[in-house]
Amino acid sequence: MPILMPEALQQALSLPGLGWLVLTIGAAGLVRGFTGFGTAMIFVPVATQFLPIADVVFLMAATGIVSTFALAPQAWRECDKTEISTLGVAAALTVPLGLWVMAQADTVVLRWIACGITGVTLLAIVTGWRWQGRLGVPGRLAIGGSAGVIGGMTGLTGPVVIVFYLASSSDVRKIRANTIIFLALLDVAIVFSILIGGAADLSILWIVLLLGLPYLTTTLIGKALFDPKLERIYRAAAYSVILIALVSGLPILD
């Protein structure tokens, strides 16, 4: 007797590019595990080649929540809770605006925007740009709000905060912890807003399940590999993977 599968699961398994999505999310998990960031910058440029942008945004946030179970407990103990709460509230309030822009804009335009944001973020970090000032409450609100808009619009939840954290001279362990907790809060806000607004096809949940396991597995591996003494190696590896994903996701290469 043949095994019956839900139609949505069959569609998910037959999705063109599913193998590439699994490979990409696996690489993203390794980077996320040992750096605390990078998933969206690796995954979004590739995923938008195969899925509608609304589904990519939901998929990115939902799988992010999955990986948080592996990273959040330790990160919560090490993060700056006052700073993260300000960033998180600002981001949650602006996510609906980002989702609205996403719904209005052309998909190819959004793909170019996503690649552009990823490229600028990577360039700022690699070239050693440094933030010299101190972030007061207004600055945190601006950064968190910008992250919410960009995350809702493209699925790139981290670049705005990553530029400021990785461009700072703060301890790498604290940077990693702050980034992990902030991205977790933003992922929850995006998923909640999409479910309330019906912006994505809920059949994408099957793809979340298919990608969630390899993502969680490689995130745990990356976490086990994390060692602050090897910061330069981690960053070089993360930057290389992000660059490959960025180039492969350029719409001009379709």
C-alpha positions as CSV (number, residue, x, y, z in Angstrom):
1,M,0.0,0.0,0.0
2,P,1.6,3.3,-1.0
3,I,2.5,5.8,1.7
4,L,0.1,8.8,1.5
5,M,1.6,12.2,2.0
6,P,-0.1,15.6,2.3
7,E,-0.2,17.4,-1.0
8,A,1.7,20.3,0.4
9,L,4.5,18.0,1.6
10,Q,4.7,16.5,-1.9
11,Q,4.9,20.0,-3.4
12,A,7.7,20.9,-0.9
13,L,9.7,17.7,-1.8
14,S,9.3,18.5,-5.5
15,L,10.4,22.1,-5.2
16,P,13.0,23.0,-7.8
17,G,16.2,23.8,-6.1
18,L,15.4,22.1,-2.8
19,G,18.8,20.4,-2.7
20,W,20.5,23.8,-3.1
21,L,18.3,25.2,-0.3
22,V,19.3,22.3,2.0
23,L,23.0,22.8,1.2
24,T,22.8,26.5,1.7
25,I,20.9,26.4,5.0
26,G,23.5,23.8,6.2
27,A,26.3,26.2,5.4
28,A,24.4,29.1,7.0
29,G,23.9,27.0,10.1
30,L,27.6,26.4,10.5
31,V,28.3,30.1,10.2
32,R,25.5,31.1,12.5
33,G,26.7,28.6,15.1
34,F,30.2,29.9,15.4
35,T,29.6,33.6,14.7
36,G,26.0,34.3,15.8
37,F,25.1,35.9,12.5
38,G,25.2,35.4,8.7
39,T,22.2,33.1,8.0
40,A,20.1,35.6,6.1
41,M,23.0,37.0,4.1
42,I,23.9,33.5,3.0
43,F,20.4,32.1,2.5
44,V,18.3,34.9,1.1
45,P,20.3,35.6,-2.1
46,V,20.0,31.8,-3.0
47,A,16.5,31.2,-1.8
48,T,15.0,34.1,-3.8
49,Q,16.0,32.3,-6.9
50,F,13.5,29.5,-6.1
51,L,10.8,31.0,-3.8
52,P,8.6,34.1,-3.7
53,I,10.1,36.8,-1.5
54,A,7.3,36.6,1.0
55,D,7.9,32.9,1.5
56,V,11.7,33.5,1.9
57,V,11.1,36.1,4.6
58,F,8.8,33.7,6.5
59,L,11.2,30.8,6.0
60,M,14.2,32.8,7.1
61,A,12.4,33.9,10.3
62,A,10.9,30.5,11.1
63,T,14.1,28.6,10.7
64,G,15.9,31.3,12.7
65,I,13.6,30.5,15.6
66,V,14.5,26.8,15.3
67,S,18.2,27.6,15.6
68,T,17.6,29.9,18.5
69,F,16.8,26.8,20.7
70,A,20.4,25.8,20.3
71,L,22.0,29.2,20.8
72,A,19.8,31.3,23.0
73,P,20.3,29.9,26.5
74,Q,24.0,30.7,26.7
75,A,23.6,33.9,24.7
76,W,20.9,35.2,27.1
77,R,23.3,34.9,30.0
78,E,26.0,36.8,28.2
79,C,24.1,39.5,26.3
80,D,23.4,43.1,27.3
81,K,19.7,42.8,28.1
82,T,19.0,46.5,28.3
83,E,20.5,47.2,24.9
84,I,18.9,44.2,23.3
85,S,15.4,45.1,24.6
86,T,15.6,48.6,23.1
87,L,16.7,47.2,19.8
88,G,14.1,44.5,19.8
89,V,11.1,46.7,20.6
90,A,12.1,49.2,17.9
91,A,12.5,46.3,15.4
92,A,9.2,44.7,16.2
93,L,7.3,48.0,15.7
94,T,8.7,48.5,12.2
95,V,8.4,45.0,10.9
96,P,4.9,45.6,9.5
97,L,6.2,48.5,7.5
98,G,8.8,46.3,5.9
99,L,6.2,43.6,5.1
100,W,4.0,46.3,3.5
101,V,6.9,47.5,1.3
102,M,7.7,43.8,0.4
103,A,4.1,43.3,-0.8
104,Q,4.2,46.4,-3.0
105,A,7.6,46.0,-4.6
106,D,8.6,43.9,-7.6
107,T,10.4,40.6,-6.8
108,V,13.4,41.3,-8.9
109,V,13.8,44.8,-7.4
110,L,13.7,43.2,-3.9
111,R,16.3,40.7,-4.9
112,W,18.6,43.5,-6.1
113,I,18.0,45.3,-2.8
114,A,18.8,42.2,-0.8
115,C,22.0,41.6,-2.7
116,G,22.9,45.3,-2.4
117,I,22.3,45.3,1.4
118,T,24.4,42.1,1.8
119,G,27.2,43.5,-0.3
120,V,27.4,46.8,1.5
121,T,27.3,45.0,4.9
122,L,30.1,42.7,3.9
123,L,32.2,45.5,2.4
124,A,31.8,47.6,5.6
125,I,32.9,44.7,7.8
126,V,35.8,43.4,5.6
127,T,37.3,46.9,5.1
128,G,37.5,47.4,8.9
129,W,35.0,50.2,9.2
130,R,34.7,51.3,12.8
131,W,31.9,52.9,14.8
132,Q,33.6,55.5,17.1
133,G,30.6,56.9,18.9
134,R,28.4,55.6,21.7
135,L,24.9,54.3,21.0
136,G,22.4,56.0,23.2
137,V,18.7,55.2,23.3
138,P,17.9,57.2,20.1
139,G,20.7,55.4,18.2
140,R,19.5,52.0,19.4
141,L,15.9,52.8,18.4
142,A,17.1,53.9,14.9
143,I,19.2,50.8,14.4
144,G,16.5,48.5,15.7
145,G,13.8,50.2,13.6
146,S,15.9,50.0,10.4
147,A,16.6,46.3,11.1
148,G,12.8,45.7,11.4
149,V,12.0,47.4,8.1
150,I,14.8,45.7,6.2
151,G,14.0,42.3,7.8
152,G,10.4,42.5,6.9
153,M,11.1,43.7,3.4
154,T,13.8,41.2,2.4
155,G,14.3,38.7,5.2
156,L,17.8,40.2,6.0
157,T,17.2,40.6,9.7
158,G,20.8,41.1,10.7
159,P,22.9,43.5,8.5
160,V,22.1,46.8,10.2
161,V,22.9,45.5,13.7
162,I,25.8,43.3,12.4
163,V,27.6,46.3,10.9
164,F,27.5,48.2,14.2
165,Y,28.3,45.3,16.4
166,L,31.1,43.7,14.3
167,A,32.5,47.2,13.5
168,S,32.8,47.9,17.2
169,S,35.7,47.1,19.5
170,S,33.4,45.1,21.9
171,D,34.3,41.7,23.2
172,V,33.6,39.1,20.5
173,R,31.6,36.9,23.0
174,K,29.3,39.8,23.9
175,I,28.8,40.7,20.3
176,R,27.9,37.2,19.4
177,A,25.4,36.9,22.3
178,N,23.8,40.3,21.6
179,T,23.4,39.4,17.9
180,I,21.9,36.0,18.6
181,I,19.3,37.3,21.0
182,F,18.4,40.3,18.9
183,L,17.9,38.1,15.8
184,A,15.7,35.8,17.8
185,L,13.5,38.6,18.9
186,L,13.2,39.9,15.4
187,D,12.5,36.5,13.9
188,V,9.6,36.1,16.4
189,A,8.2,39.5,15.4
190,I,8.4,38.7,11.7
191,V,6.7,35.3,12.0
192,F,3.9,36.8,14.2
193,S,3.3,39.6,11.8
194,I,3.2,37.3,8.7
195,L,0.8,34.9,10.4
196,I,-1.5,37.7,11.5
197,G,-1.4,39.4,8.1
198,G,-1.4,36.3,5.9
199,A,1.5,37.5,3.9
200,A,2.9,34.1,3.1
201,D,1.5,30.8,1.9
202,L,1.4,28.6,5.0
203,S,2.3,25.5,2.9
204,I,5.8,26.9,3.3
205,L,5.7,25.3,6.8
206,W,6.6,22.0,5.2
207,I,9.8,23.6,3.8
208,V,10.5,25.0,7.2
209,L,10.4,21.5,8.6
210,L,12.5,20.1,5.7
211,L,15.2,22.8,6.3
212,G,14.9,23.1,10.0
213,L,16.6,19.8,10.9
214,P,19.8,20.3,8.8
215,Y,19.9,23.9,10.0
216,L,19.6,23.0,13.7
217,T,22.2,20.3,13.2
218,T,24.8,22.4,11.6
219,T,24.1,25.3,14.0
220,L,24.9,22.9,16.9
221,I,28.1,21.9,15.1
222,G,29.1,25.5,14.6
223,K,28.4,26.3,18.2
224,A,30.6,23.4,19.3
225,L,33.4,24.8,17.1
226,F,33.2,28.3,18.6
227,D,36.3,29.6,20.3
228,P,37.0,33.3,20.7
229,K,40.7,32.7,20.1
230,L,39.9,31.7,16.5
231,E,37.9,34.9,15.8
232,R,39.9,35.7,12.6
233,I,39.3,32.3,11.1
234,Y,35.6,32.4,11.9
235,R,35.2,35.8,10.3
236,A,37.2,34.9,7.2
237,A,35.1,31.7,6.7
238,A,31.9,33.6,7.2
239,Y,32.8,36.4,4.8
240,S,33.8,33.9,2.1
241,V,30.5,31.9,2.4
242,I,28.5,35.2,2.3
243,L,30.3,36.4,-0.8
244,I,29.7,33.1,-2.6
245,A,26.0,33.3,-1.8
246,L,25.8,36.9,-2.8
247,V,27.4,36.4,-6.2
248,S,25.3,33.3,-6.9
249,G,22.1,35.1,-6.0
250,L,22.5,38.1,-8.3
251,P,19.5,38.4,-10.6
252,I,21.7,39.1,-13.5
253,L,23.0,35.5,-13.3
254,D,19.5,34.0,-13.7
